[in-house]
């Protein structure tokens, strides 16, 4: 399918890119722009086993959701869903020994700006620097000492809560075709801390994929950082709209 993704465009005044988060939904103000580019996004349906975190930085897995809960209730999510995700990571990610979850968000297609909505800008949630900051922030010191020198990975879990997904899909970039020069560090200024993400500059050689018609029992693992991989072996991603479903 061909669809439009939004790629990083530098600040016109030549300054360093910054995003100031001003709302709990994640919205805010920025000093940089985006270029809209129509790209080919290929369907991996039927070829799921050909993709892995180590080779491509993303991996589709089948994982039934065997619990009923209100995903709008953060307490229910943390008490019931987090343990299921921990088990998923321990089962699906080779060598995983300990799993810590530091947050989650529910994205909805809505005009309500107080809600977290699909993000059509190609990005990586954390740079290696930010990933290690998260590690120190959320993993107890005793655990860090216990696993000193061990492999650290930061992995996103993407699952549709209603399915099948027909209109707003998730595009993922194959890390094998992503280059260091494509990734631009963007400082994120929060009220209580400083973070850092990657924006992505478009290059024709980049390859994007998606899993069509995702159901509730299908999950995408997206790697943001791997301490054993040069450059972190990260998965750039963005939401996109299937043109055939518009109207």
C-alpha positions in Angstrom: 0.0 0.0 0.0 1.1 3.6 -0.6 0.5 6.1 2.1 1.9 9.4 3.5 4.3 9.4 6.4 5.7 12.5 8.1 9.5 12.8 8.3 11.7 15.2 10.2 12.5 18.6 8.8 15.1 20.7 10.6 14.4 24.1 12.3 14.6 26.9 9.7 16.8 29.0 12.0 19.4 26.2 12.2 18.9 25.7 16.0 18.9 22.3 17.7 15.5 20.6 17.5 13.4 20.7 20.7 10.0 19.5 21.7 8.4 21.0 24.9 5.8 18.7 26.4 3.0 20.9 27.8 0.1 18.4 28.2 -0.3 15.0 29.8 -1.5 13.6 26.5 2.1 14.3 25.2 1.2 17.3 23.0 3.3 20.4 23.1 5.3 22.9 21.0 8.3 22.3 18.7 10.8 24.3 16.8 11.2 21.9 13.8 8.9 20.7 11.1 7.9 17.7 9.0 8.0 16.7 5.4 5.1 14.7 4.1 6.3 11.9 1.8 4.3 9.2 0.1 6.1 5.8 0.6 5.5 2.2 -0.1 4.6 0.2 3.0 4.7 -3.5 2.4 2.5 -6.1 4.1 4.2 -8.8 6.1 1.0 -10.9 6.5 1.9 -14.5 5.7 5.6 -13.8 6.2 5.6 -13.0 9.9 8.3 -15.6 10.8 10.8 -13.9 8.5 11.2 -10.9 10.8 12.9 -10.7 14.2 14.1 -8.1 16.8 17.8 -9.0 16.2 17.6 -8.8 12.4 15.0 -6.1 11.7 14.3 -4.5 15.1 10.6 -5.6 15.1 8.9 -8.9 15.4 5.2 -9.9 15.1 4.0 -12.6 17.5 0.8 -14.3 18.2 -0.3 -13.9 21.8 -3.9 -14.4 22.9 -5.4 -11.8 25.3 -6.8 -14.2 27.9 -7.9 -11.5 30.4 -10.9 -9.1 30.5 -10.3 -5.6 31.8 -11.1 -2.0 31.3 -8.0 -0.6 29.5 -9.1 2.9 30.5 -8.5 2.0 34.1 -4.7 2.3 34.7 -5.0 0.3 38.0 -6.5 -2.7 36.1 -3.9 -2.4 33.4 -1.0 -2.4 35.8 -2.4 -5.2 38.0 -3.7 -7.6 35.3 -2.1 -6.6 31.9 1.5 -5.8 33.0 2.1 -9.4 34.3 0.9 -10.8 31.0 3.3 -8.5 29.1 6.2 -9.5 31.4 5.4 -13.2 30.6 5.2 -12.4 26.9 8.7 -10.8 26.9 10.3 -13.6 28.9 8.8 -16.1 26.4 9.5 -14.3 23.1 12.7 -12.4 23.7 15.8 -14.7 23.7 17.9 -14.3 26.8 15.4 -12.2 28.8 15.8 -12.6 32.5 14.2 -9.6 34.2 11.5 -7.3 32.8 10.4 -3.9 34.0 7.5 -1.9 32.6 7.7 1.9 33.1 4.5 3.1 31.4 1.8 2.5 28.8 -0.5 4.6 26.7 -3.9 4.0 25.0 -4.1 5.7 21.6 -7.5 6.4 20.1 -8.7 7.9 16.8 -10.5 11.0 18.1 -10.6 14.8 17.8 -10.3 15.1 21.5 -6.8 16.6 22.0 -6.8 15.5 25.6 -6.5 11.9 24.4 -3.3 10.2 23.1 -3.9 9.9 19.3 -2.1 7.9 16.6 1.3 9.5 15.7 2.0 9.9 12.0 5.5 11.2 12.5 8.3 8.7 11.9 10.2 8.4 15.2 12.0 6.3 17.7 10.8 6.7 21.3 14.3 6.8 22.9 17.8 7.4 21.8 20.5 5.2 23.4 21.2 8.0 25.9 17.5 8.3 26.8 17.1 4.5 27.0 19.9 4.3 29.6 18.4 7.2 31.5 15.1 5.2 31.6 17.0 2.1 32.8 18.5 4.1 35.7 15.2 5.8 36.5 13.0 2.7 36.6 15.3 -0.3 37.5 16.3 -0.5 41.2 20.0 0.0 42.0 20.3 -3.5 43.5 18.9 -5.1 40.3 21.3 -2.9 38.1 24.2 -4.2 40.2 23.0 -7.8 39.9 22.9 -7.6 36.1 25.9 -5.3 35.6 27.5 -5.9 32.2 24.4 -7.8 31.0 22.4 -7.0 27.8 19.9 -4.2 28.1 17.0 -3.9 25.7 14.1 -1.4 25.6 11.1 -2.9 23.8 7.7 -1.4 22.9 4.7 -3.6 22.8 2.0 -2.6 20.3 -1.4 -4.4 20.4 -4.8 -3.4 19.0 -7.5 -3.4 21.7 -10.2 -3.9 19.1 -9.8 -5.7 15.8 -9.2 -6.2 13.0 -7.3 -3.0 12.4 -8.5 -1.7 9.0 -7.8 2.1 8.8 -5.0 3.3 11.1 -2.1 0.8 10.9 1.4 0.9 12.4 4.3 1.2 9.9 7.7 -0.1 11.1 11.0 0.6 9.5 13.5 -2.3 8.9 16.6 -1.3 10.8 18.7 -3.1 8.1 17.9 -0.2 5.8 18.1 2.6 8.3 21.4 4.6 8.5 22.8 6.6 11.4 22.5 9.8 9.4 18.7 9.2 9.1 18.3 9.5 12.8 18.1 13.0 14.3 18.3 13.6 18.1 15.4 15.7 19.4 15.5 17.0 23.0 12.2 16.5 24.8 11.7 19.0 27.6 9.2 17.8 30.3 8.2 19.7 33.4 10.3 17.5 35.6 13.0 16.0 33.3 14.8 16.1 29.9 14.4 13.2 27.4 15.6 12.5 23.9 14.0 10.8 20.9 14.9 10.3 17.3 13.2 12.0 14.4 13.8 10.4 11.0 14.9 12.0 7.8 13.5 10.4 4.7 15.7 8.4 2.4 14.6 6.4 -0.6 16.4 3.3 0.5 14.4 3.0 3.7 11.9 0.1 3.8 8.6 0.2 5.7 6.4 -2.7 6.6 3.0 -3.3 8.4 0.9 -6.2 9.5 -2.5 -5.9 7.8 -5.8 -6.5 9.7 -4.1 -6.9 13.1 -6.3 -8.7 15.6 -6.4 -8.5 19.4 -4.3 -11.7 19.7 -1.5 -10.2 17.5 1.3 -8.2 18.9 4.2 -6.2 17.4 7.5 -6.0 19.4 9.4 -2.9 18.5 13.0 -2.5 19.8 14.0 1.0 20.8 17.4 0.1 22.1 19.8 -2.9 22.4 23.1 -2.4 24.3 24.7 -5.2 22.3 23.9 -3.6 18.9 25.8 -0.8 17.3 23.5 2.3 17.2 21.0 0.5 19.4 19.3 -1.4 16.5 16.2 0.7 16.9 12.8 0.5 15.1 11.5 3.7 13.7 7.7 3.7 13.4 4.6 5.8 12.7 0.9 5.4 12.3 -0.5 5.7 8.8 -4.0 5.6 7.2 -4.9 3.0 4.6 -6.1 5.1 1.6 -8.5 2.3 0.5 -10.4 2.7 3.8 -10.8 6.4 3.7 -14.3 7.8 2.8 
